[in-house]
Amino acid sequence: MDLPPGWSHLRIDQIAQVQAGSGSVRPPGPGIALHAQLTSANVSWAGLDLRMLAETWLTRHQATRHRLAPGDIVMTGKSGSPHLVGRSALWSGEVEGCCLNGSLIRVRPGRGVHPGYLHRVLYYDALCGAFAGQLKGNSRLKHLDTGTVRAWRVPVPPLPVQQRISAAVEGMLADINAGEALQAATRSDLRMLWDSVLDAVADGTLDNRPPESASHHRIHEVASVVGGVQAPRTVEDGVRHTYLRVANIAPETVDLDQVKHLTIPRERVCFLQHHLLQKDDLVVVRQNGSPDRLGQAALWHGQLPDILIQNHLARIRPYGIDSRYLELVWNAPSTLRPLRPLATSTTGSRTLRLDDIRAVRVRVPSAAAQAELVRAADRWKGHVDAVGALLDNASRAAAALRLSVLARAFSGRLAPGGTAADGDGQLCTVSTPGVTRPRPVAGHASGVSADALYEQQEFDF
């Protein structure tokens, strides 16, 4: 579908100035001063997060060249995650004298271009992955260069239409964001509810039942605890084995979407039986950089044969306690809260000692009481999962609605009156030597058609 009359597909460098950020210099020196600096960590899909703003040393020339002004659009130019490159936010002068970091790109709209409109066009292109084919770099770091941004084509209506579209889009996105905030609050409440269920299983009071008399045992008295294996650096002749990593383990959940392999030297294969998982083993995270991840555990149901665990995990094999009951009690906040502070700290990581895991005390009621608590907890789990599924559906609908709103806005189907009749809205392009204003051309520098890019995000709910 063609754009409405009066709209054009223009290169960014015809309507805005594009400038990469700056690195820092070593103090001291003449004209060198400390400046607040915006980095890619401050730019998220939700906008700017200025709670932790960096500072860096810049020369007077660097500070002048890279200082942000209200109306600037800041784009993430570099990231280890390709889908995060290109995300943008609008700078409104929140911090006086703040400068641009080398990981960011500044787009400064020219006269006749509404900053909010151009920001949301670039935001939408990044959100739907339009920049992905233009990224450079290696597997560790992807970047979007300023040349690509300058050549990027965007749909541009007259200024009054830009203003109407921007106002309409911001209003709709605010409603979507408010809905997502409510979803997030509900998820938090749901997590707290399930935590209270786990604690009630641990102390035997779930569903207001009076706890029966029960003894407390250390884990090593009702189960065996073994650590995982460390992958050899290089093995010329060995046997490949699947293994679980920390990334595969979440509370009460084993994620097998990405299961990796390691190669064990042939002379060590005979010792692996001790480390192979069996059905009803509890797999525990014992080493991680995030304290909240320490101790999280999930029951292994035998989904794959002959599988190992890496040394960042531990295996608890119950023999004097119901395995599902142990999973519930182990993941209870009242169990993990006193365990996590015992972790030893190394650079960027914390580790639970196997002896500390073995020493954890749990309440062990009769087998009948364990079974009753498990049944009651699983009933609660069914309700929690049902509400969680509804929240997942709502989250997907919100994401789809956001894309659909933006797609309609930038193809001229959201705000009425997008024609050349708006005489006061004629665009004033940035003067660039040797560049003339082209006829309307469908698509971006990547060759993606306007129809494909701005109509593909239509959704039915």
Salt bridges, closest charged atoms under 4 A:
ASP13 OD2 - ARG11 NH2 2.71
ASP49 OD2 - ARG51 NH2 2.72
ASP72 OD1 - ARG108 NE 2.76
ASP125 OD2 - HIS444 NE2 3.08
ASP145 OD2 - LYS136 NZ 2.71
GLU170 OE2 - ARG120 NE 2.70
GLU180 OE1 - ARG402 NH2 2.57
ASP195 OD1 - ARG191 NH2 2.76
ASP207 OD2 - ARG379 NH2 3.93
GLU221 OE1 - HIS217 ND1 3.33
ASP237 OD1 - ARG266 NE 2.86
GLU252 OE1 - ARG324 NH1 3.43
ASP280 OD1 - LYS279 NZ 3.62
ASP281 OD2 - ARG317 NH2 2.83
GLU327 OE1 - ARG324 NH1 2.70
ASP355 OD1 - ARG358 NH1 2.87
ASP356 OD1 - ARG353 NH2 3.11
GLU372 OE2 - ARG209 NH2 2.96
ASP378 OD1 - ARG324 NH2 2.83
ASP385 OD1 - LYS381 NZ 3.62
ASP392 OD1 - ARG187 NH2 2.78
GLU458 OE1 - ARG408 NH1 3.88
GLU458 OE2 - ARG413 NH1 3.16
